[in-house]
């Protein structure tokens, strides 16, 4: 097919777009990040495996041990009218503030 990718190429392109969307999240400042992780199907080590793209996120947010990640998603209507999932990420950290004697957890975006 001259000038086109053909049906097989279109399918691959659509799969790549879906795969890319799976790793996209938005933080509390509306910045987009391409973060991926997976869980090992078997083996000695259990738990999530974070890909290299997380390093950039960790550095940019100045994350440290003890910070808590919150992932959530909700449906939004795309420009074409279709519903799609939008995934968000927040990172919380205990602050020096207390309320009723309990430490207050804040979004790292607002901590200096």
Backbone torsions as a table, in degrees:
resi	resn	phi	psi	omega
1	UNK	NA	114.6	-175.6
2	UNK	-77.6	133.5	176.4
3	UNK	77.2	1.1	-179.6
4	UNK	-133.6	171.0	-177.7
5	UNK	-93.0	-15.0	-178.1
6	UNK	81.0	168.2	-177.0
7	UNK	-61.0	-43.1	-179.0
8	UNK	-63.4	-42.5	178.4
9	UNK	-65.0	-37.6	178.0
10	UNK	-65.2	-41.3	178.4
11	UNK	-62.2	-44.9	178.9
12	UNK	-61.8	-42.8	179.5
13	UNK	-61.7	-41.7	178.4
14	UNK	-65.7	-41.7	178.0
15	UNK	-63.3	-40.3	178.6
16	UNK	-63.9	-40.8	178.8
17	UNK	-64.5	-42.9	179.0
18	UNK	-63.9	-43.3	179.4
19	UNK	-62.1	-41.3	179.8
20	UNK	-65.2	-40.9	179.1
21	UNK	-63.6	-32.7	-178.7
22	UNK	-59.1	-29.4	-177.1
23	UNK	-97.1	2.2	-177.1
24	UNK	-88.9	129.4	175.1
25	UNK	-134.1	160.4	179.1
26	UNK	-121.4	135.3	179.5
27	UNK	-89.3	-177.4	-175.2
28	UNK	-70.1	-9.5	175.0
29	UNK	-104.0	14.6	178.5
30	UNK	66.9	19.5	175.1
31	UNK	-83.4	134.8	-179.1
32	UNK	-89.0	140.3	178.8
33	UNK	-132.8	145.1	176.0
34	UNK	-105.9	93.2	-175.5
35	UNK	-117.3	129.9	179.4
36	UNK	-128.3	148.5	172.9
37	UNK	-152.2	161.7	177.7
38	UNK	-146.5	166.2	177.1
39	UNK	-110.4	133.3	178.9
40	UNK	-63.4	132.4	-179.3
41	UNK	-69.7	-28.2	178.4
42	UNK	-160.3	177.6	179.7
43	UNK	117.6	179.4	-176.5
44	UNK	-74.3	-38.9	-177.4
45	UNK	-90.0	127.4	177.1
46	UNK	-109.5	162.5	178.6
47	UNK	108.8	173.6	-175.8
48	UNK	-73.4	151.8	174.4
49	UNK	-116.4	122.4	-179.0
50	UNK	-96.5	136.8	-178.2
51	UNK	-80.3	172.5	-175.1
52	UNK	-58.8	-27.5	-178.2
53	UNK	-62.6	-19.2	178.9
54	UNK	-68.0	-30.2	-177.9
55	UNK	-57.2	-43.3	179.2
56	UNK	-62.4	-43.0	179.0
57	UNK	-62.5	-46.7	-179.1
58	UNK	-60.2	-44.2	179.7
59	UNK	-66.5	-45.1	-177.5
60	UNK	-62.7	-36.3	-178.0
61	UNK	-91.9	-5.2	-177.7
62	UNK	54.5	49.7	-177.7
63	UNK	-74.6	156.9	179.6
64	UNK	-146.5	168.9	-179.8
65	UNK	-56.9	134.3	179.5
66	UNK	102.3	-17.9	176.7
67	UNK	-66.5	147.8	-178.0
68	UNK	-113.3	131.3	176.4
69	UNK	-92.5	138.4	173.0
70	UNK	-126.0	119.5	175.9
71	UNK	-108.8	138.4	173.4
72	UNK	-154.6	160.8	-179.2
73	UNK	-137.2	155.2	174.3
74	UNK	-149.8	159.5	-178.5
75	UNK	-83.9	139.1	174.5
76	UNK	-132.1	157.1	178.4
77	UNK	-92.9	124.3	-179.5
78	UNK	-76.2	171.0	-179.9
79	UNK	-58.1	-30.4	-179.7
80	UNK	-84.8	3.9	178.2
81	UNK	90.5	-9.6	-179.2
82	UNK	-79.6	146.9	174.7
83	UNK	-80.2	138.9	175.9
84	UNK	-143.3	163.8	179.5
85	UNK	-88.4	138.7	173.1
86	UNK	-117.2	126.0	-176.7
87	UNK	-106.4	136.9	-177.3
88	UNK	-119.1	155.0	174.7
89	UNK	-134.4	135.9	172.7
90	UNK	-128.3	148.5	175.2
91	UNK	-124.4	123.6	-177.4
92	UNK	-109.0	148.9	178.3
93	UNK	-141.4	141.0	174.8
94	UNK	-65.9	134.5	179.1
95	UNK	-104.0	179.2	177.1
96	UNK	-79.8	-11.1	179.5
97	UNK	-74.8	149.0	175.2
98	UNK	-131.2	155.7	174.6
99	UNK	-136.5	121.5	-175.0
100	UNK	53.4	36.6	176.9
101	UNK	82.0	-1.7	-179.6
102	UNK	-104.8	140.7	177.9
103	UNK	-63.3	142.4	178.2
104	UNK	-94.0	133.2	178.0
105	UNK	-96.4	130.5	-177.8
106	UNK	-123.3	156.0	174.3
107	UNK	-67.3	131.8	-177.9
108	UNK	-61.1	-19.6	178.8
109	UNK	-60.7	-26.9	-173.9
110	UNK	-106.9	9.0	176.7
111	UNK	-101.7	141.8	-179.5
112	UNK	-81.4	NA	NA
